[in-house]
Amino acid sequence: MAVQDKIDKNEDIRIHVRERYGRIAAETKPDQTASCCGPIEMTSDCCGPESRVNLDQIITLYEAPDVTDLPSEVTGLSLGCGDPVTLASLLPGQTVIDLGSGGGIDCFLAAKRVGEDGWVIGVDMTAEMIEKARANKIKVGAENVEFRLGEIEHLPVADGTADVAISNCVINLSPDKPQVFREAYRVLRPGGRLAVSDIVTDGPLPDKVKNSLSAWAGCIAGAMDVNDYIAAIKAAGFVDVEISPVYMDKSTIDDALEQLDLGDFVEKGQDSLYKSVFSAKVSAYKPK
């Protein structure tokens, strides 16, 4: 692919992802739980089944006491695939940056952990999500959180600002993941930690899935091969990289593909997808 064609494709992906998540932010009501595919009456998280769920199922991603304290406007925009806040083992007084903060759920959970002497910065490229998150901040009463509009490939954050960088099911949406990891490295202090929940693959995805903009915005097409993912983190300068798989069930992938107009893969029984797409817990450190 020519350089200009790659640049154009990357921008098309960003535009589509920004528009989709802008709609999710604008259209999701307090009695709904959004998915990567859009607001659905009490549905699940990142492109999960279109079945009715309740807070108990959101709690499966997070520690229950943390989530139950948050209003539905916050939990309803939980678009994650894991719990990077718990993974990060945050300490009082730390500064945290959330890459792709959405409605703010992980920022608010992190704010509780770092306390009044700590600070949390959420960065999101979608203006509607930033507006929603700032409104949620008022509802939650979190005074040690701020939200900034910007791309995770070009963080509006100074060098060496944070002790910890977290992200929840967002890096897969970026068409330039190596740049995301370089930015995370830049904004971390020496000894800082990267703690991420994300979607990755074990092997390549079918071309039809990879080339679908809807599947990109739905946390599937942009998923990177796990070995390439680890290599990109190391290339950015991180050390002590650890990754643990959390496999997605077959029905979750089926329903995600159907919602993204890729239902023919369900009909054909794409076993390779069921075996290769999974959520992962990722941890790494910037050398001291």
Contacts in CASP RR format, 6 or more apart in sequence:
PFRMAT RR
TARGET T0000
AUTHOR 0000-0000-0000
METHOD contacts of the structure
MODEL  1
MAVQDKIDKNEDIRIHVRERYGRIAAETKPDQTASCCGPIEMTSDCCGPE
SRVNLDQIITLYEAPDVTDLPSEVTGLSLGCGDPVTLASLLPGQTVIDLG
SGGGIDCFLAAKRVGEDGWVIGVDMTAEMIEKARANKIKVGAENVEFRLG
EIEHLPVADGTADVAISNCVINLSPDKPQVFREAYRVLRPGGRLAVSDIV
TDGPLPDKVKNSLSAWAGCIAGAMDVNDYIAAIKAAGFVDVEISPVYMDK
STIDDALEQLDLGDFVEKGQDSLYKSVFSAKVSAYKPK
1 9 0 8 1.000
9 175 0 8 1.000
10 175 0 8 1.000
10 176 0 8 1.000
12 213 0 8 1.000
13 173 0 8 1.000
13 175 0 8 1.000
13 213 0 8 1.000
13 216 0 8 1.000
14 125 0 8 1.000
14 151 0 8 1.000
14 175 0 8 1.000
16 213 0 8 1.000
16 214 0 8 1.000
16 216 0 8 1.000
16 217 0 8 1.000
17 173 0 8 1.000
17 216 0 8 1.000
17 217 0 8 1.000
18 125 0 8 1.000
18 126 0 8 1.000
20 36 0 8 1.000
20 38 0 8 1.000
20 214 0 8 1.000
20 217 0 8 1.000
20 218 0 8 1.000
21 79 0 8 1.000
21 102 0 8 1.000
21 126 0 8 1.000
21 128 0 8 1.000
21 129 0 8 1.000
21 217 0 8 1.000
22 126 0 8 1.000
22 127 0 8 1.000
22 128 0 8 1.000
22 129 0 8 1.000
23 38 0 8 1.000
23 128 0 8 1.000
24 34 0 8 1.000
24 36 0 8 1.000
24 38 0 8 1.000
24 39 0 8 1.000
24 77 0 8 1.000
24 79 0 8 1.000
25 77 0 8 1.000
25 102 0 8 1.000
25 103 0 8 1.000
25 126 0 8 1.000
25 128 0 8 1.000
25 129 0 8 1.000
25 131 0 8 1.000
25 132 0 8 1.000
26 128 0 8 1.000
27 38 0 8 1.000
27 39 0 8 1.000
28 34 0 8 1.000
28 38 0 8 1.000
28 39 0 8 1.000
28 76 0 8 1.000
28 77 0 8 1.000
29 39 0 8 1.000
30 71 0 8 1.000
30 72 0 8 1.000
30 73 0 8 1.000
30 76 0 8 1.000
31 41 0 8 1.000
31 42 0 8 1.000
31 72 0 8 1.000
32 39 0 8 1.000
32 40 0 8 1.000
32 41 0 8 1.000
32 42 0 8 1.000
32 43 0 8 1.000
32 76 0 8 1.000
33 40 0 8 1.000
33 42 0 8 1.000
33 43 0 8 1.000
33 44 0 8 1.000
33 45 0 8 1.000
33 53 0 8 1.000
33 58 0 8 1.000
33 75 0 8 1.000
33 76 0 8 1.000
33 78 0 8 1.000
34 40 0 8 1.000
34 43 0 8 1.000
34 76 0 8 1.000
34 77 0 8 1.000
34 78 0 8 1.000
34 79 0 8 1.000
35 43 0 8 1.000
35 44 0 8 1.000
35 45 0 8 1.000
35 46 0 8 1.000
35 47 0 8 1.000
35 48 0 8 1.000
35 79 0 8 1.000
35 259 0 8 1.000
36 46 0 8 1.000
36 47 0 8 1.000
36 79 0 8 1.000
36 169 0 8 1.000
36 217 0 8 1.000
36 218 0 8 1.000
36 219 0 8 1.000
36 256 0 8 1.000
37 47 0 8 1.000
37 48 0 8 1.000
37 218 0 8 1.000
37 256 0 8 1.000
37 259 0 8 1.000
37 260 0 8 1.000
40 50 0 8 1.000
41 52 0 8 1.000
42 52 0 8 1.000
42 53 0 8 1.000
42 54 0 8 1.000
43 49 0 8 1.000
43 50 0 8 1.000
43 51 0 8 1.000
43 52 0 8 1.000
43 53 0 8 1.000
44 51 0 8 1.000
44 53 0 8 1.000
44 57 0 8 1.000
44 252 0 8 1.000
45 58 0 8 1.000
45 61 0 8 1.000
45 78 0 8 1.000
45 79 0 8 1.000
45 80 0 8 1.000
45 81 0 8 1.000
45 169 0 8 1.000
46 79 0 8 1.000
46 80 0 8 1.000
46 81 0 8 1.000
46 169 0 8 1.000
46 199 0 8 1.000
46 218 0 8 1.000
46 219 0 8 1.000
47 218 0 8 1.000
47 219 0 8 1.000
47 220 0 8 1.000
47 252 0 8 1.000
47 255 0 8 1.000
47 256 0 8 1.000
47 259 0 8 1.000
47 260 0 8 1.000
48 252 0 8 1.000
48 255 0 8 1.000
48 256 0 8 1.000
49 251 0 8 1.000
49 252 0 8 1.000
49 255 0 8 1.000
50 255 0 8 1.000
50 259 0 8 1.000
55 67 0 8 1.000
55 68 0 8 1.000
55 75 0 8 1.000
58 67 0 8 1.000
58 75 0 8 1.000
58 76 0 8 1.000
58 78 0 8 1.000
59 67 0 8 1.000
59 68 0 8 1.000
61 78 0 8 1.000
61 80 0 8 1.000
61 81 0 8 1.000
61 82 0 8 1.000
61 83 0 8 1.000
62 78 0 8 1.000
62 82 0 8 1.000
62 83 0 8 1.000
62 85 0 8 1.000
62 86 0 8 1.000
62 109 0 8 1.000
63 83 0 8 1.000
63 86 0 8 1.000
66 85 0 8 1.000
66 109 0 8 1.000
66 112 0 8 1.000
67 75 0 8 1.000
67 105 0 8 1.000
67 109 0 8 1.000
69 112 0 8 1.000
70 105 0 8 1.000
70 108 0 8 1.000
70 109 0 8 1.000
70 140 0 8 1.000
71 136 0 8 1.000
71 139 0 8 1.000
71 140 0 8 1.000
73 132 0 8 1.000
73 135 0 8 1.000
73 136 0 8 1.000
73 139 0 8 1.000
74 103 0 8 1.000
74 104 0 8 1.000
74 105 0 8 1.000
74 108 0 8 1.000
74 136 0 8 1.000
74 139 0 8 1.000
74 140 0 8 1.000
75 105 0 8 1.000
77 102 0 8 1.000
77 103 0 8 1.000
77 104 0 8 1.000
77 105 0 8 1.000
77 129 0 8 1.000
77 132 0 8 1.000
77 136 0 8 1.000
78 105 0 8 1.000
79 102 0 8 1.000
79 168 0 8 1.000
79 169 0 8 1.000
80 168 0 8 1.000
80 169 0 8 1.000
80 197 0 8 1.000
81 168 0 8 1.000
81 169 0 8 1.000
81 197 0 8 1.000
81 198 0 8 1.000
81 199 0 8 1.000
81 219 0 8 1.000
81 246 0 8 1.000
81 279 0 8 1.000
82 168 0 8 1.000
82 169 0 8 1.000
82 197 0 8 1.000
82 246 0 8 1.000
82 279 0 8 1.000
82 281 0 8 1.000
83 168 0 8 1.000
83 197 0 8 1.000
84 106 0 8 1.000
84 166 0 8 1.000
84 167 0 8 1.000
84 168 0 8 1.000
84 195 0 8 1.000
84 196 0 8 1.000
84 197 0 8 1.000
84 281 0 8 1.000
85 106 0 8 1.000
85 109 0 8 1.000
85 110 0 8 1.000
85 113 0 8 1.000
85 166 0 8 1.000
85 195 0 8 1.000
87 166 0 8 1.000
87 195 0 8 1.000
87 196 0 8 1.000
87 197 0 8 1.000
87 281 0 8 1.000
87 283 0 8 1.000
88 96 0 8 1.000
88 110 0 8 1.000
88 164 0 8 1.000
88 166 0 8 1.000
88 193 0 8 1.000
88 195 0 8 1.000
90 96 0 8 1.000
90 110 0 8 1.000
90 113 0 8 1.000
90 114 0 8 1.000
90 164 0 8 1.000
91 113 0 8 1.000
91 114 0 8 1.000
91 163 0 8 1.000
92 113 0 8 1.000
92 114 0 8 1.000
92 115 0 8 1.000
92 117 0 8 1.000
92 118 0 8 1.000
93 114 0 8 1.000
93 115 0 8 1.000
93 117 0 8 1.000
93 118 0 8 1.000
93 119 0 8 1.000
94 114 0 8 1.000
94 118 0 8 1.000
94 162 0 8 1.000
94 163 0 8 1.000
94 164 0 8 1.000
95 114 0 8 1.000
95 118 0 8 1.000
95 119 0 8 1.000
95 120 0 8 1.000
95 121 0 8 1.000
95 161 0 8 1.000
95 162 0 8 1.000
95 163 0 8 1.000
95 164 0 8 1.000
96 107 0 8 1.000
96 110 0 8 1.000
96 114 0 8 1.000
96 118 0 8 1.000
96 119 0 8 1.000
96 120 0 8 1.000
96 121 0 8 1.000
96 162 0 8 1.000
96 163 0 8 1.000
96 164 0 8 1.000
96 165 0 8 1.000
96 166 0 8 1.000
97 120 0 8 1.000
97 121 0 8 1.000
97 122 0 8 1.000
97 123 0 8 1.000
97 155 0 8 1.000
97 157 0 8 1.000
97 161 0 8 1.000
97 162 0 8 1.000
97 164 0 8 1.000
97 165 0 8 1.000
97 166 0 8 1.000
97 184 0 8 1.000
97 187 0 8 1.000
98 104 0 8 1.000
98 106 0 8 1.000
98 107 0 8 1.000
98 110 0 8 1.000
98 120 0 8 1.000
98 121 0 8 1.000
98 122 0 8 1.000
98 123 0 8 1.000
98 165 0 8 1.000
98 166 0 8 1.000
98 167 0 8 1.000
98 168 0 8 1.000
99 123 0 8 1.000
99 152 0 8 1.000
99 155 0 8 1.000
99 165 0 8 1.000
99 166 0 8 1.000
99 167 0 8 1.000
99 170 0 8 1.000
99 171 0 8 1.000
99 180 0 8 1.000
99 184 0 8 1.000
100 122 0 8 1.000
100 123 0 8 1.000
100 124 0 8 1.000
100 125 0 8 1.000
100 152 0 8 1.000
100 167 0 8 1.000
100 168 0 8 1.000
100 170 0 8 1.000
101 107 0 8 1.000
101 122 0 8 1.000
101 123 0 8 1.000
101 124 0 8 1.000
101 129 0 8 1.000
101 133 0 8 1.000
101 147 0 8 1.000
102 124 0 8 1.000
102 126 0 8 1.000
102 129 0 8 1.000
102 130 0 8 1.000
102 132 0 8 1.000
102 133 0 8 1.000
103 124 0 8 1.000
103 129 0 8 1.000
103 132 0 8 1.000
103 133 0 8 1.000
103 136 0 8 1.000
104 122 0 8 1.000
104 133 0 8 1.000
104 136 0 8 1.000
104 137 0 8 1.000
104 145 0 8 1.000
104 147 0 8 1.000
106 166 0 8 1.000
106 168 0 8 1.000
107 120 0 8 1.000
107 122 0 8 1.000
107 133 0 8 1.000
107 142 0 8 1.000
107 145 0 8 1.000
107 147 0 8 1.000
108 136 0 8 1.000
108 137 0 8 1.000
108 140 0 8 1.000
108 142 0 8 1.000
108 145 0 8 1.000
110 120 0 8 1.000
110 166 0 8 1.000
111 118 0 8 1.000
111 120 0 8 1.000
111 142 0 8 1.000
111 144 0 8 1.000
111 145 0 8 1.000
114 120 0 8 1.000
114 144 0 8 1.000
115 144 0 8 1.000
116 143 0 8 1.000
116 144 0 8 1.000
118 144 0 8 1.000
119 144 0 8 1.000
119 145 0 8 1.000
119 146 0 8 1.000
120 142 0 8 1.000
120 144 0 8 1.000
120 145 0 8 1.000
120 146 0 8 1.000
121 145 0 8 1.000
121 146 0 8 1.000
121 147 0 8 1.000
121 148 0 8 1.000
121 157 0 8 1.000
121 161 0 8 1.000
121 162 0 8 1.000
122 133 0 8 1.000
122 145 0 8 1.000
122 146 0 8 1.000
122 147 0 8 1.000
122 148 0 8 1.000
123 147 0 8 1.000
123 148 0 8 1.000
123 149 0 8 1.000
123 150 0 8 1.000
123 152 0 8 1.000
123 155 0 8 1.000
123 156 0 8 1.000
123 157 0 8 1.000
124 130 0 8 1.000
124 133 0 8 1.000
124 147 0 8 1.000
124 149 0 8 1.000
124 150 0 8 1.000
125 149 0 8 1.000
125 150 0 8 1.000
125 151 0 8 1.000
125 152 0 8 1.000
127 149 0 8 1.000
130 147 0 8 1.000
130 148 0 8 1.000
130 149 0 8 1.000
133 147 0 8 1.000
134 147 0 8 1.000
137 145 0 8 1.000
137 147 0 8 1.000
148 156 0 8 1.000
148 157 0 8 1.000
149 156 0 8 1.000
150 156 0 8 1.000
152 167 0 8 1.000
152 170 0 8 1.000
152 171 0 8 1.000
152 174 0 8 1.000
152 180 0 8 1.000
152 183 0 8 1.000
153 174 0 8 1.000
153 176 0 8 1.000
153 179 0 8 1.000
153 180 0 8 1.000
153 183 0 8 1.000
154 183 0 8 1.000
155 183 0 8 1.000
155 184 0 8 1.000
155 186 0 8 1.000
155 187 0 8 1.000
157 187 0 8 1.000
158 187 0 8 1.000
159 186 0 8 1.000
159 187 0 8 1.000
160 186 0 8 1.000
160 187 0 8 1.000
160 188 0 8 1.000
160 189 0 8 1.000
161 187 0 8 1.000
161 188 0 8 1.000
161 189 0 8 1.000
162 187 0 8 1.000
162 188 0 8 1.000
162 189 0 8 1.000
162 192 0 8 1.000
163 188 0 8 1.000
163 189 0 8 1.000
163 192 0 8 1.000
163 193 0 8 1.000
164 188 0 8 1.000
164 192 0 8 1.000
164 193 0 8 1.000
164 194 0 8 1.000
164 195 0 8 1.000
165 184 0 8 1.000
165 187 0 8 1.000
165 188 0 8 1.000
165 192 0 8 1.000
165 193 0 8 1.000
165 194 0 8 1.000
165 195 0 8 1.000
166 194 0 8 1.000
166 195 0 8 1.000
166 196 0 8 1.000
167 184 0 8 1.000
167 196 0 8 1.000
167 197 0 8 1.000
167 198 0 8 1.000
168 196 0 8 1.000
168 197 0 8 1.000
168 198 0 8 1.000
169 197 0 8 1.000
169 198 0 8 1.000
169 199 0 8 1.000
169 219 0 8 1.000
169 279 0 8 1.000
170 198 0 8 1.000
171 177 0 8 1.000
171 180 0 8 1.000
171 196 0 8 1.000
171 198 0 8 1.000
172 198 0 8 1.000
172 199 0 8 1.000
172 200 0 8 1.000
172 219 0 8 1.000
172 222 0 8 1.000
172 223 0 8 1.000
172 224 0 8 1.000
173 216 0 8 1.000
173 217 0 8 1.000
173 218 0 8 1.000
173 219 0 8 1.000
173 222 0 8 1.000
174 180 0 8 1.000
175 216 0 8 1.000
175 222 0 8 1.000
177 224 0 8 1.000
177 229 0 8 1.000
177 232 0 8 1.000
178 232 0 8 1.000
178 235 0 8 1.000
178 236 0 8 1.000
181 194 0 8 1.000
181 232 0 8 1.000
181 233 0 8 1.000
181 235 0 8 1.000
181 236 0 8 1.000
181 238 0 8 1.000
182 236 0 8 1.000
184 194 0 8 1.000
184 236 0 8 1.000
185 194 0 8 1.000
185 236 0 8 1.000
185 237 0 8 1.000
185 238 0 8 1.000
185 286 0 8 1.000
188 194 0 8 1.000
188 286 0 8 1.000
189 286 0 8 1.000
190 286 0 8 1.000
190 287 0 8 1.000
190 288 0 8 1.000
191 285 0 8 1.000
191 286 0 8 1.000
191 287 0 8 1.000
191 288 0 8 1.000
192 285 0 8 1.000
192 286 0 8 1.000
193 283 0 8 1.000
193 284 0 8 1.000
193 285 0 8 1.000
193 286 0 8 1.000
194 233 0 8 1.000
194 238 0 8 1.000
194 282 0 8 1.000
194 283 0 8 1.000
194 284 0 8 1.000
194 285 0 8 1.000
194 286 0 8 1.000
195 282 0 8 1.000
195 283 0 8 1.000
196 280 0 8 1.000
196 281 0 8 1.000
196 282 0 8 1.000
196 283 0 8 1.000
197 279 0 8 1.000
197 280 0 8 1.000
197 281 0 8 1.000
197 282 0 8 1.000
198 223 0 8 1.000
198 229 0 8 1.000
198 279 0 8 1.000
198 280 0 8 1.000
198 282 0 8 1.000
199 219 0 8 1.000
199 220 0 8 1.000
199 222 0 8 1.000
199 223 0 8 1.000
199 277 0 8 1.000
199 278 0 8 1.000
199 279 0 8 1.000
199 280 0 8 1.000
200 223 0 8 1.000
200 224 0 8 1.000
200 225 0 8 1.000
200 226 0 8 1.000
200 229 0 8 1.000
200 243 0 8 1.000
200 278 0 8 1.000
200 279 0 8 1.000
200 280 0 8 1.000
201 223 0 8 1.000
201 224 0 8 1.000
201 225 0 8 1.000
201 226 0 8 1.000
201 276 0 8 1.000
201 277 0 8 1.000
201 278 0 8 1.000
202 225 0 8 1.000
202 226 0 8 1.000
202 275 0 8 1.000
202 276 0 8 1.000
202 278 0 8 1.000
203 225 0 8 1.000
203 226 0 8 1.000
203 276 0 8 1.000
204 210 0 8 1.000
204 225 0 8 1.000
205 220 0 8 1.000
205 221 0 8 1.000
205 223 0 8 1.000
205 273 0 8 1.000
205 276 0 8 1.000
205 277 0 8 1.000
206 265 0 8 1.000
206 270 0 8 1.000
206 272 0 8 1.000
206 273 0 8 1.000
208 262 0 8 1.000
208 265 0 8 1.000
209 215 0 8 1.000
209 220 0 8 1.000
209 221 0 8 1.000
209 257 0 8 1.000
209 262 0 8 1.000
209 265 0 8 1.000
209 273 0 8 1.000
210 221 0 8 1.000
210 222 0 8 1.000
211 221 0 8 1.000
212 221 0 8 1.000
212 260 0 8 1.000
212 261 0 8 1.000
212 262 0 8 1.000
213 221 0 8 1.000
214 260 0 8 1.000
214 261 0 8 1.000
214 262 0 8 1.000
215 221 0 8 1.000
215 222 0 8 1.000
215 257 0 8 1.000
215 260 0 8 1.000
215 262 0 8 1.000
216 222 0 8 1.000
218 256 0 8 1.000
218 260 0 8 1.000
219 256 0 8 1.000
220 253 0 8 1.000
220 256 0 8 1.000
220 257 0 8 1.000
220 260 0 8 1.000
220 277 0 8 1.000
223 277 0 8 1.000
224 232 0 8 1.000
226 243 0 8 1.000
226 245 0 8 1.000
226 280 0 8 1.000
229 243 0 8 1.000
229 280 0 8 1.000
229 282 0 8 1.000
230 241 0 8 1.000
230 243 0 8 1.000
233 241 0 8 1.000
233 282 0 8 1.000
233 284 0 8 1.000
234 241 0 8 1.000
237 286 0 8 1.000
237 287 0 8 1.000
238 284 0 8 1.000
238 285 0 8 1.000
238 286 0 8 1.000
239 284 0 8 1.000
239 285 0 8 1.000
239 286 0 8 1.000
239 287 0 8 1.000
240 283 0 8 1.000
240 284 0 8 1.000
240 285 0 8 1.000
241 282 0 8 1.000
241 283 0 8 1.000
241 284 0 8 1.000
242 282 0 8 1.000
242 283 0 8 1.000
242 284 0 8 1.000
243 280 0 8 1.000
243 281 0 8 1.000
243 282 0 8 1.000
243 283 0 8 1.000
244 280 0 8 1.000
244 281 0 8 1.000
245 278 0 8 1.000
245 279 0 8 1.000
245 280 0 8 1.000
246 278 0 8 1.000
246 279 0 8 1.000
246 280 0 8 1.000
246 281 0 8 1.000
247 278 0 8 1.000
247 279 0 8 1.000
248 277 0 8 1.000
248 278 0 8 1.000
248 279 0 8 1.000
250 274 0 8 1.000
253 273 0 8 1.000
253 274 0 8 1.000
253 277 0 8 1.000
254 266 0 8 1.000
257 263 0 8 1.000
257 265 0 8 1.000
257 266 0 8 1.000
257 273 0 8 1.000
258 266 0 8 1.000
265 273 0 8 1.000
END
